[in-house]
Amino acid sequence: MKAVEVLKEGGIIIFPTDTAFGIGCRIDNSESVRRLFQIRERPLHQPPPVLVESIAKAKLYAEISDEIKRNILERYWPGAVTVILPVNEGVDPLLQKDNGIGLRVPNNDGLLSVIEKVGVGIVGCSANFHGKLTPYRIEDLDNKLIAKVDFVLEGVCTLKKESTVISCLSDKYTIVRQGAVNIKV
């Protein structure tokens, strides 16, 4: 599969998720991560979320308590919920903030297969230039952005709404952004 090949080689791709079209690269290639920030014109102090295919894979990048696993991850993953968790050592500093990392398991079988075959998490921010409209259809993608990436994986976003973001960095969970999934804490 071309998307897997490009990601394994350190390339950057655009892909459909359950929520919106994303742009990403493998998280263990610092050069690719920095290139992604440059392409999107994203400020370096705003870490993007990381997409993984399972809770087991998420544990490689973050500390996950049994309570968070049971009450949030098993309940909302796969799905449109990004969870900010205490980051493990070894994660690129550009992907963390305040000792936390945003992780999500998207509800998109094709993308989950790509992530699994790549073998590491992939950056999964929206496929737009920073501050511009989020693309929910392939037709919404900016041609200037498409020209800067190495591959575009076609497909459909089913929800067409951004993910809900919940911070679990303290004992009190906080909704950072209410999105496609309505969560009460």
Backbone as JSON Lines, residues from 0, in Angstrom:
{"i":0,"aa":"M","n":[0.85,-1.18,0.0],"ca":[0.0,0.0,0.0],"c":[0.89,1.24,0.0]}
{"i":1,"aa":"K","n":[0.62,2.13,-0.93],"ca":[1.45,3.32,-1.14],"c":[1.55,4.19,0.11]}
{"i":2,"aa":"A","n":[0.44,4.4,0.83],"ca":[0.48,5.25,2.03],"c":[1.46,4.7,3.05]}
{"i":3,"aa":"V","n":[1.48,3.41,3.24],"ca":[2.38,2.77,4.2],"c":[3.83,2.95,3.76]}
{"i":4,"aa":"E","n":[4.1,2.72,2.48],"ca":[5.46,2.87,1.94],"c":[5.97,4.29,2.16]}
{"i":5,"aa":"V","n":[5.13,5.27,1.84],"ca":[5.55,6.67,1.96],"c":[5.84,7.01,3.43]}
{"i":6,"aa":"L","n":[4.97,6.59,4.33],"ca":[5.18,6.86,5.75],"c":[6.44,6.16,6.27]}
{"i":7,"aa":"K","n":[6.65,4.92,5.88],"ca":[7.84,4.18,6.34],"c":[9.12,4.85,5.87]}
{"i":8,"aa":"E","n":[9.07,5.5,4.71],"ca":[10.24,6.18,4.16],"c":[10.42,7.58,4.72]}
{"i":9,"aa":"G","n":[9.54,7.98,5.65],"ca":[9.66,9.3,6.26],"c":[8.87,10.38,5.55]}
{"i":10,"aa":"G","n":[7.98,9.99,4.64],"ca":[7.18,10.96,3.9],"c":[5.99,11.47,4.7]}
{"i":11,"aa":"I","n":[5.32,12.43,4.11],"ca":[4.13,13.05,4.7],"c":[2.95,12.79,3.79]}
{"i":12,"aa":"I","n":[1.84,12.35,4.39],"ca":[0.65,12.04,3.61],"c":[-0.57,12.78,4.16]}
{"i":13,"aa":"I","n":[-1.57,12.91,3.31],"ca":[-2.9,13.39,3.68],"c":[-3.8,12.16,3.64]}
{"i":14,"aa":"F","n":[-4.72,12.06,4.63],"ca":[-5.54,10.85,4.74],"c":[-6.88,11.18,5.39]}
{"i":15,"aa":"P","n":[-7.9,10.37,5.09],"ca":[-9.19,10.56,5.76],"c":[-9.18,9.89,7.13]}
{"i":16,"aa":"T","n":[-9.83,10.54,8.1],"ca":[-10.09,9.92,9.39],"c":[-11.61,9.86,9.54]}
{"i":17,"aa":"D","n":[-12.09,9.48,10.68],"ca":[-13.52,9.5,10.92],"c":[-14.04,10.93,11.06]}
{"i":18,"aa":"T","n":[-13.17,11.85,11.49],"ca":[-13.6,13.22,11.76],"c":[-13.36,14.16,10.59]}
{"i":19,"aa":"A","n":[-12.13,14.23,10.11],"ca":[-11.75,15.16,9.05],"c":[-10.55,14.58,8.3]}
{"i":20,"aa":"F","n":[-10.14,15.26,7.24],"ca":[-8.91,14.84,6.57],"c":[-7.74,15.29,7.42]}
{"i":21,"aa":"G","n":[-6.79,14.38,7.58],"ca":[-5.61,14.67,8.38],"c":[-4.37,14.7,7.52]}
{"i":22,"aa":"I","n":[-3.31,15.23,8.11],"ca":[-1.99,15.23,7.48],"c":[-1.03,14.71,8.52]}
{"i":23,"aa":"G","n":[-0.12,13.84,8.1],"ca":[0.75,13.28,9.12],"c":[1.97,12.58,8.58]}
{"i":24,"aa":"C","n":[2.77,12.14,9.55],"ca":[4.0,11.41,9.3],"c":[4.24,10.49,10.5]}
{"i":25,"aa":"R","n":[5.2,9.63,10.41],"ca":[5.53,8.78,11.55],"c":[6.12,9.65,12.66]}
{"i":26,"aa":"I","n":[5.79,9.31,13.92],"ca":[6.21,10.19,15.0],"c":[7.66,9.98,15.44]}
{"i":27,"aa":"D","n":[8.29,8.91,14.97],"ca":[9.66,8.64,15.38],"c":[10.69,9.16,14.39]}
{"i":28,"aa":"N","n":[10.27,10.02,13.47],"ca":[11.19,10.62,12.51],"c":[11.15,12.14,12.72]}
{"i":29,"aa":"S","n":[12.11,12.64,13.5],"ca":[12.12,14.06,13.88],"c":[12.16,14.99,12.68]}
{"i":30,"aa":"E","n":[12.89,14.6,11.66],"ca":[12.98,15.42,10.45],"c":[11.59,15.55,9.79]}
{"i":31,"aa":"S","n":[10.86,14.45,9.71],"ca":[9.52,14.48,9.12],"c":[8.56,15.31,9.96]}
{"i":32,"aa":"V","n":[8.65,15.17,11.29],"ca":[7.79,15.94,12.18],"c":[8.04,17.43,11.97]}
{"i":33,"aa":"R","n":[9.3,17.83,11.9],"ca":[9.61,19.25,11.69],"c":[9.14,19.73,10.31]}
{"i":34,"aa":"R","n":[9.31,18.87,9.31],"ca":[8.82,19.22,7.97],"c":[7.31,19.42,7.97]}
{"i":35,"aa":"L","n":[6.6,18.59,8.73],"ca":[5.15,18.72,8.81],"c":[4.75,20.07,9.41]}
{"i":36,"aa":"F","n":[5.43,20.49,10.48],"ca":[5.15,21.8,11.07],"c":[5.38,22.9,10.04]}
{"i":37,"aa":"Q","n":[6.46,22.8,9.26],"ca":[6.77,23.81,8.24],"c":[5.7,23.83,7.15]}
{"i":38,"aa":"I","n":[5.31,22.66,6.68],"ca":[4.3,22.58,5.62],"c":[2.99,23.22,6.07]}
{"i":39,"aa":"R","n":[2.56,22.89,7.27],"ca":[1.28,23.4,7.77],"c":[1.37,24.83,8.3]}
{"i":40,"aa":"E","n":[2.61,25.35,8.43],"ca":[2.83,26.67,9.02],"c":[2.27,26.72,10.44]}
{"i":41,"aa":"R","n":[2.45,25.61,11.16],"ca":[1.93,25.46,12.52],"c":[2.97,25.96,13.52]}
{"i":42,"aa":"P","n":[2.55,26.74,14.52],"ca":[3.49,27.18,15.56],"c":[4.09,25.98,16.3]}
{"i":43,"aa":"L","n":[5.38,26.06,16.59],"ca":[6.07,24.94,17.22],"c":[5.59,24.65,18.63]}
{"i":44,"aa":"H","n":[4.92,25.6,19.25],"ca":[4.44,25.4,20.63],"c":[3.05,24.75,20.68]}
{"i":45,"aa":"Q","n":[2.49,24.37,19.53],"ca":[1.18,23.72,19.48],"c":[1.32,22.29,18.97]}
{"i":46,"aa":"P","n":[1.53,21.35,19.89],"ca":[1.73,19.96,19.44],"c":[0.46,19.36,18.83]}
{"i":47,"aa":"P","n":[0.62,18.66,17.72],"ca":[-0.53,17.98,17.11],"c":[-0.81,16.66,17.81]}
{"i":48,"aa":"P","n":[-2.01,16.1,17.64],"ca":[-2.3,14.79,18.22],"c":[-1.57,13.68,17.46]}
{"i":49,"aa":"V","n":[-1.48,12.54,18.13],"ca":[-0.87,11.35,17.54],"c":[-1.95,10.29,17.42]}
{"i":50,"aa":"L","n":[-2.01,9.68,16.25],"ca":[-2.99,8.62,16.0],"c":[-2.32,7.26,16.16]}
{"i":51,"aa":"V","n":[-2.98,6.38,16.89],"ca":[-2.5,5.02,17.11],"c":[-3.64,4.05,16.8]}
{"i":52,"aa":"E","n":[-3.3,2.76,16.68],"ca":[-4.34,1.8,16.3],"c":[-4.95,1.07,17.48]}
{"i":53,"aa":"S","n":[-4.41,1.28,18.69],"ca":[-4.92,0.54,19.83],"c":[-4.49,1.17,21.15]}
{"i":54,"aa":"I","n":[-5.15,0.77,22.22],"ca":[-4.76,1.21,23.56],"c":[-3.36,0.69,23.86]}
{"i":55,"aa":"A","n":[-3.07,-0.54,23.45],"ca":[-1.74,-1.12,23.68],"c":[-0.66,-0.25,23.05]}
{"i":56,"aa":"K","n":[-0.89,0.25,21.85],"ca":[0.1,1.11,21.19],"c":[0.18,2.46,21.91]}
{"i":57,"aa":"A","n":[-0.94,2.97,22.39],"ca":[-0.95,4.25,23.12],"c":[-0.05,4.17,24.35]}
{"i":58,"aa":"K","n":[0.01,3.0,24.97],"ca":[0.83,2.82,26.18],"c":[2.33,2.98,25.89]}
{"i":59,"aa":"L","n":[2.73,2.88,24.63],"ca":[4.13,3.11,24.29],"c":[4.49,4.59,24.42]}
{"i":60,"aa":"Y","n":[3.5,5.46,24.29],"ca":[3.76,6.9,24.25],"c":[3.27,7.65,25.48]}
{"i":61,"aa":"A","n":[2.4,7.02,26.29],"ca":[1.82,7.73,27.43],"c":[1.58,6.79,28.6]}
{"i":62,"aa":"E","n":[1.54,7.39,29.78],"ca":[1.16,6.65,30.98],"c":[-0.37,6.58,31.02]}
{"i":63,"aa":"I","n":[-0.9,5.36,31.16],"ca":[-2.35,5.17,31.15],"c":[-2.75,4.39,32.39]}
{"i":64,"aa":"S","n":[-3.49,5.05,33.26],"ca":[-3.96,4.37,34.47],"c":[-5.11,3.44,34.11]}
{"i":65,"aa":"D","n":[-5.35,2.47,34.99],"ca":[-6.48,1.56,34.78],"c":[-7.79,2.32,34.74]}
{"i":66,"aa":"E","n":[-7.91,3.37,35.55],"ca":[-9.14,4.17,35.59],"c":[-9.39,4.87,34.25]}
{"i":67,"aa":"I","n":[-8.36,5.51,33.71],"ca":[-8.49,6.19,32.41],"c":[-8.79,5.18,31.32]}
{"i":68,"aa":"K","n":[-8.1,4.05,31.36],"ca":[-8.34,3.0,30.35],"c":[-9.8,2.56,30.39]}
{"i":69,"aa":"R","n":[-10.3,2.28,31.57],"ca":[-11.67,1.76,31.73],"c":[-12.73,2.84,31.43]}
{"i":70,"aa":"N","n":[-12.57,4.04,31.99],"ca":[-13.61,5.06,31.93],"c":[-13.61,5.91,30.66]}
{"i":71,"aa":"I","n":[-12.46,5.98,29.99],"ca":[-12.39,6.85,28.81],"c":[-11.99,6.06,27.56]}
{"i":72,"aa":"L","n":[-10.81,5.46,27.59],"ca":[-10.3,4.83,26.37],"c":[-11.16,3.68,25.88]}
{"i":73,"aa":"E","n":[-11.5,2.75,26.76],"ca":[-12.33,1.62,26.33],"c":[-13.73,2.06,25.95]}
{"i":74,"aa":"R","n":[-14.15,3.17,26.47],"ca":[-15.5,3.67,26.2],"c":[-15.6,4.45,24.88]}
{"i":75,"aa":"Y","n":[-14.55,5.22,24.57],"ca":[-14.63,6.15,23.43],"c":[-13.7,5.81,22.26]}
{"i":76,"aa":"W","n":[-12.81,4.84,22.41],"ca":[-11.92,4.46,21.32],"c":[-12.33,3.13,20.73]}
{"i":77,"aa":"P","n":[-12.28,2.92,19.43],"ca":[-11.95,3.95,18.46],"c":[-13.08,4.97,18.37]}
{"i":78,"aa":"G","n":[-12.69,6.19,18.08],"ca":[-13.69,7.24,17.98],"c":[-13.09,8.63,17.99]}
{"i":79,"aa":"A","n":[-13.98,9.6,18.02],"ca":[-13.61,11.0,17.85],"c":[-13.29,11.67,19.18]}
{"i":80,"aa":"V","n":[-12.44,11.02,19.98],"ca":[-12.0,11.57,21.26],"c":[-10.48,11.53,21.32]}
{"i":81,"aa":"T","n":[-9.87,12.71,21.45],"ca":[-8.44,12.83,21.66],"c":[-8.21,12.99,23.15]}
{"i":82,"aa":"V","n":[-7.32,12.17,23.69],"ca":[-7.07,12.18,25.13],"c":[-5.64,12.64,25.38]}
{"i":83,"aa":"I","n":[-5.49,13.68,26.2],"ca":[-4.16,14.17,26.57],"c":[-3.74,13.44,27.83]}
{"i":84,"aa":"L","n":[-2.62,12.73,27.73],"ca":[-2.14,11.86,28.8],"c":[-0.69,12.21,29.14]}
{"i":85,"aa":"P","n":[-0.22,11.82,30.33],"ca":[1.18,12.05,30.68],"c":[2.1,11.32,29.69]}
{"i":86,"aa":"V","n":[3.02,12.06,29.1],"ca":[3.87,11.51,28.04],"c":[4.99,10.65,28.61]}
{"i":87,"aa":"N","n":[5.32,9.59,27.88],"ca":[6.47,8.75,28.22],"c":[7.74,9.38,27.67]}
{"i":88,"aa":"E","n":[8.87,8.98,28.2],"ca":[10.15,9.47,27.7],"c":[10.37,8.99,26.27]}
{"i":89,"aa":"G","n":[11.14,9.77,25.52],"ca":[11.51,9.37,24.18],"c":[10.61,9.9,23.08]}
{"i":90,"aa":"V","n":[9.52,10.58,23.43],"ca":[8.62,11.15,22.42],"c":[9.18,12.51,21.99]}
{"i":91,"aa":"D","n":[9.17,12.78,20.7],"ca":[9.66,14.05,20.16],"c":[9.07,15.22,20.93]}
{"i":92,"aa":"P","n":[9.9,16.15,21.39],"ca":[9.41,17.31,22.16],"c":[8.34,18.13,21.43]}
{"i":93,"aa":"L","n":[8.36,18.14,20.1],"ca":[7.36,18.9,19.35],"c":[5.97,18.28,19.47]}
{"i":94,"aa":"L","n":[5.89,17.04,19.95],"ca":[4.61,16.35,20.06],"c":[4.06,16.35,21.48]}
{"i":95,"aa":"Q","n":[4.69,17.12,22.35],"ca":[4.25,17.16,23.75],"c":[4.2,18.58,24.27]}
{"i":96,"aa":"K","n":[3.36,18.76,25.28],"ca":[3.24,20.06,25.93],"c":[2.84,19.81,27.38]}
{"i":97,"aa":"D","n":[3.47,20.53,28.29],"ca":[3.19,20.39,29.72],"c":[3.25,18.92,30.15]}
{"i":98,"aa":"N","n":[4.26,18.2,29.63],"ca":[4.46,16.78,29.95],"c":[3.28,15.91,29.52]}
{"i":99,"aa":"G","n":[2.54,16.34,28.5],"ca":[1.42,15.57,28.0],"c":[1.5,15.35,26.5]}
{"i":100,"aa":"I","n":[0.79,14.34,26.03],"ca":[0.69,14.04,24.6],"c":[-0.77,13.72,24.29]}
{"i":101,"aa":"G","n":[-1.27,14.24,23.18],"ca":[-2.62,13.96,22.73],"c":[-2.64,12.71,21.86]}
{"i":102,"aa":"L","n":[-3.46,11.73,22.24],"ca":[-3.55,10.48,21.5],"c":[-4.99,10.19,21.11]}
{"i":103,"aa":"R","n":[-5.14,9.49,19.97],"ca":[-6.47,9.12,19.52],"c":[-6.4,7.86,18.69]}
{"i":104,"aa":"V","n":[-7.42,7.01,18.82],"ca":[-7.61,5.86,17.94],"c":[-8.8,6.21,17.05]}
{"i":105,"aa":"P","n":[-8.56,6.57,15.78],"ca":[-9.67,6.96,14.9],"c":[-10.55,5.77,14.53]}
{"i":106,"aa":"N","n":[-11.81,6.05,14.3],"ca":[-12.76,5.01,13.9],"c":[-12.82,4.96,12.37]}
{"i":107,"aa":"N","n":[-11.72,4.52,11.78],"ca":[-11.6,4.44,10.33],"c":[-10.71,3.23,10.04]}
{"i":108,"aa":"D","n":[-11.32,2.13,9.61],"ca":[-10.6,0.87,9.43],"c":[-9.42,0.98,8.48]}
{"i":109,"aa":"G","n":[-9.58,1.72,7.4],"ca":[-8.48,1.87,6.44],"c":[-7.28,2.56,7.06]}
{"i":110,"aa":"L","n":[-7.53,3.63,7.8],"ca":[-6.44,4.36,8.45],"c":[-5.81,3.52,9.57]}
{"i":111,"aa":"L","n":[-6.64,2.81,10.33],"ca":[-6.09,1.94,11.38],"c":[-5.16,0.89,10.79]}
{"i":112,"aa":"S","n":[-5.51,0.36,9.64],"ca":[-4.66,-0.62,8.96],"c":[-3.32,0.01,8.55]}
{"i":113,"aa":"V","n":[-3.38,1.24,8.04],"ca":[-2.15,1.94,7.66],"c":[-1.26,2.12,8.88]}
{"i":114,"aa":"I","n":[-1.83,2.62,9.98],"ca":[-1.04,2.87,11.2],"c":[-0.41,1.56,11.69]}
{"i":115,"aa":"E","n":[-1.2,0.5,11.7],"ca":[-0.69,-0.79,12.17],"c":[0.48,-1.27,11.31]}
{"i":116,"aa":"K","n":[0.35,-1.12,9.99],"ca":[1.4,-1.58,9.08],"c":[2.66,-0.71,9.17]}
{"i":117,"aa":"V","n":[2.5,0.57,9.49],"ca":[3.66,1.45,9.65],"c":[4.42,1.04,10.91]}
{"i":118,"aa":"G","n":[3.69,0.63,11.94],"ca":[4.32,0.1,13.14],"c":[4.55,1.1,14.26]}
{"i":119,"aa":"V","n":[4.31,2.38,13.99],"ca":[4.42,3.43,15.01],"c":[3.24,4.38,14.85]}
{"i":120,"aa":"G","n":[3.01,5.2,15.87],"ca":[1.96,6.21,15.76],"c":[2.29,7.2,14.66]}
{"i":121,"aa":"I","n":[1.25,7.85,14.16],"ca":[1.47,8.9,13.16],"c":[0.83,10.2,13.66]}
{"i":122,"aa":"V","n":[1.47,11.3,13.29],"ca":[0.91,12.61,13.6],"c":[-0.41,12.71,12.85]}
{"i":123,"aa":"G","n":[-1.41,13.3,13.5],"ca":[-2.73,13.35,12.88],"c":[-3.44,14.67,13.06]}
{"i":124,"aa":"C","n":[-2.83,15.76,12.6],"ca":[-3.53,17.05,12.67],"c":[-4.34,17.25,11.39]}
{"i":125,"aa":"S","n":[-5.22,18.24,11.4],"ca":[-6.08,18.45,10.24],"c":[-5.26,18.91,9.03]}
{"i":126,"aa":"A","n":[-5.69,18.49,7.87],"ca":[-4.95,18.74,6.62],"c":[-5.29,20.11,6.06]}
{"i":127,"aa":"N","n":[-4.79,21.12,6.76],"ca":[-4.98,22.5,6.33],"c":[-3.78,23.31,6.77]}
{"i":128,"aa":"F","n":[-3.65,24.51,6.22],"ca":[-2.65,25.43,6.73],"c":[-3.16,25.96,8.06]}
{"i":129,"aa":"H","n":[-2.27,26.22,8.99],"ca":[-2.66,26.63,10.34],"c":[-3.65,27.79,10.29]}
{"i":130,"aa":"G","n":[-4.76,27.63,11.01],"ca":[-5.77,28.69,11.09],"c":[-6.79,28.69,9.98]}
{"i":131,"aa":"K","n":[-6.62,27.85,8.99],"ca":[-7.58,27.78,7.87],"c":[-8.65,26.74,8.18]}
{"i":132,"aa":"L","n":[-9.66,26.67,7.32],"ca":[-10.79,25.76,7.54],"c":[-10.37,24.3,7.5]}
{"i":133,"aa":"T","n":[-10.97,23.53,8.38],"ca":[-10.73,22.09,8.44],"c":[-11.4,21.41,7.25]}
{"i":134,"aa":"P","n":[-10.68,20.55,6.52],"ca":[-11.27,19.86,5.37],"c":[-11.99,18.57,5.78]}
{"i":135,"aa":"Y","n":[-13.26,18.49,5.45],"ca":[-14.05,17.3,5.75],"c":[-14.31,16.44,4.52]}
{"i":136,"aa":"R","n":[-14.06,17.0,3.35],"ca":[-14.2,16.26,2.08],"c":[-12.91,16.44,1.3]}
{"i":137,"aa":"I","n":[-12.6,15.51,0.43],"ca":[-11.36,15.62,-0.35],"c":[-11.36,16.9,-1.19]}
{"i":138,"aa":"E","n":[-12.54,17.33,-1.6],"ca":[-12.64,18.55,-2.4],"c":[-12.29,19.79,-1.59]}
{"i":139,"aa":"D","n":[-12.32,19.69,-0.26],"ca":[-12.01,20.82,0.61],"c":[-10.51,21.04,0.77]}
{"i":140,"aa":"L","n":[-9.69,20.08,0.35],"ca":[-8.25,20.2,0.52],"c":[-7.67,21.32,-0.34]}
{"i":141,"aa":"D","n":[-6.76,22.08,0.22],"ca":[-6.09,23.17,-0.48],"c":[-5.05,22.58,-1.43]}
{"i":142,"aa":"N","n":[-5.13,22.92,-2.7],"ca":[-4.2,22.39,-3.7],"c":[-2.75,22.75,-3.39]}
{"i":143,"aa":"K","n":[-2.53,23.89,-2.74],"ca":[-1.18,24.3,-2.37],"c":[-0.62,23.36,-1.29]}
{"i":144,"aa":"L","n":[-1.49,22.88,-0.41],"ca":[-1.06,21.93,0.61],"c":[-0.78,20.57,-0.02]}
{"i":145,"aa":"I","n":[-1.67,20.14,-0.91],"ca":[-1.5,18.86,-1.6],"c":[-0.14,18.82,-2.32]}
{"i":146,"aa":"A","n":[0.25,19.94,-2.92],"ca":[1.51,20.0,-3.67],"c":[2.74,19.82,-2.77]}
{"i":147,"aa":"K","n":[2.59,20.03,-1.47],"ca":[3.72,19.95,-0.55],"c":[3.89,18.58,0.11]}
{"i":148,"aa":"V","n":[2.9,17.7,-0.06],"ca":[2.99,16.38,0.6],"c":[3.42,15.32,-0.41]}
{"i":149,"aa":"D","n":[3.69,14.12,0.11],"ca":[4.21,13.05,-0.73],"c":[3.15,12.09,-1.26]}
{"i":150,"aa":"F","n":[1.95,12.1,-0.64],"ca":[0.89,11.2,-1.09],"c":[-0.43,11.63,-0.46]}
{"i":151,"aa":"V","n":[-1.52,11.44,-1.22],"ca":[-2.87,11.7,-0.71],"c":[-3.65,10.39,-0.79]}
{"i":152,"aa":"L","n":[-4.12,9.94,0.38],"ca":[-4.95,8.74,0.46],"c":[-6.41,9.19,0.38]}
{"i":153,"aa":"E","n":[-7.1,8.75,-0.64],"ca":[-8.5,9.16,-0.8],"c":[-9.4,8.39,0.15]}
{"i":154,"aa":"G","n":[-10.58,8.94,0.38],"ca":[-11.53,8.28,1.26],"c":[-12.57,9.28,1.74]}
{"i":155,"aa":"V","n":[-13.39,8.83,2.7],"ca":[-14.51,9.62,3.19],"c":[-14.4,9.78,4.71]}
{"i":156,"aa":"C","n":[-14.69,10.98,5.17],"ca":[-14.78,11.26,6.61],"c":[-16.26,11.18,6.98]}
{"i":157,"aa":"T","n":[-16.59,10.31,7.91],"ca":[-18.0,10.06,8.21],"c":[-18.62,11.1,9.14]}
{"i":158,"aa":"L","n":[-17.88,11.6,10.12],"ca":[-18.47,12.51,11.1],"c":[-18.48,13.97,10.66]}
{"i":159,"aa":"K","n":[-17.44,14.36,9.96],"ca":[-17.31,15.74,9.48],"c":[-17.4,16.76,10.63]}
{"i":160,"aa":"K","n":[-16.74,16.43,11.73],"ca":[-16.67,17.31,12.89],"c":[-15.39,16.96,13.65]}
{"i":161,"aa":"E","n":[-14.75,17.96,14.24],"ca":[-13.5,17.73,14.95],"c":[-13.7,16.84,16.17]}
{"i":162,"aa":"S","n":[-12.62,16.22,16.6],"ca":[-12.7,15.35,17.77],"c":[-12.87,16.17,19.05]}
{"i":163,"aa":"T","n":[-13.45,15.55,20.05],"ca":[-13.51,16.11,21.39],"c":[-12.14,15.88,22.01]}
{"i":164,"aa":"V","n":[-11.62,16.87,22.73],"ca":[-10.31,16.75,23.37],"c":[-10.51,16.82,24.88]}
{"i":165,"aa":"I","n":[-10.0,15.81,25.58],"ca":[-10.1,15.76,27.03],"c":[-8.7,15.6,27.63]}
{"i":166,"aa":"S","n":[-8.38,16.44,28.59],"ca":[-7.09,16.36,29.27],"c":[-7.21,15.49,30.51]}
{"i":167,"aa":"C","n":[-6.31,14.52,30.62],"ca":[-6.24,13.63,31.79],"c":[-4.89,13.8,32.47]}
{"i":168,"aa":"L","n":[-4.37,15.03,32.48],"ca":[-3.07,15.29,33.08],"c":[-3.14,15.47,34.6]}
{"i":169,"aa":"S","n":[-4.35,15.6,35.12],"ca":[-4.51,15.69,36.58],"c":[-5.65,14.77,37.0]}
{"i":170,"aa":"D","n":[-5.89,14.71,38.29],"ca":[-6.98,13.86,38.79],"c":[-8.34,14.33,38.3]}
{"i":171,"aa":"K","n":[-8.44,15.61,37.98],"ca":[-9.7,16.16,37.47],"c":[-9.59,16.28,35.95]}
{"i":172,"aa":"Y","n":[-10.4,15.51,35.24],"ca":[-10.39,15.57,33.79],"c":[-11.0,16.87,33.32]}
{"i":173,"aa":"T","n":[-10.46,17.41,32.21],"ca":[-10.92,18.69,31.69],"c":[-11.22,18.56,30.2]}
{"i":174,"aa":"I","n":[-12.38,19.06,29.79],"ca":[-12.7,19.11,28.36],"c":[-11.99,20.33,27.79]}
{"i":175,"aa":"V","n":[-11.06,20.09,26.87],"ca":[-10.32,21.16,26.22],"c":[-11.1,21.69,25.03]}
{"i":176,"aa":"R","n":[-11.76,20.77,24.31],"ca":[-12.59,21.15,23.16],"c":[-13.73,20.16,23.06]}
{"i":177,"aa":"Q","n":[-14.95,20.65,23.06],"ca":[-16.11,19.8,22.84],"c":[-16.26,19.64,21.33]}
{"i":178,"aa":"G","n":[-16.23,18.42,20.87],"ca":[-16.31,18.17,19.43],"c":[-17.4,17.18,19.11]}
{"i":179,"aa":"A","n":[-17.05,16.19,18.29],"ca":[-18.04,15.25,17.77],"c":[-18.68,14.38,18.84]}
{"i":180,"aa":"V","n":[-17.98,14.13,19.95],"ca":[-18.49,13.28,21.01],"c":[-18.76,14.16,22.23]}
{"i":181,"aa":"N","n":[-19.98,14.1,22.75],"ca":[-20.34,14.9,23.92],"c":[-19.94,14.14,25.19]}
{"i":182,"aa":"I","n":[-18.94,14.69,25.89],"ca":[-18.46,14.05,27.11],"c":[-18.7,15.02,28.27]}
{"i":183,"aa":"K","n":[-19.2,14.49,29.34],"ca":[-19.37,15.27,30.57],"c":[-18.37,14.73,31.58]}
{"i":184,"aa":"V","n":[-17.64,15.64,32.26],"ca":[-16.67,15.19,33.27],"c":[-17.13,15.53,34.67]}
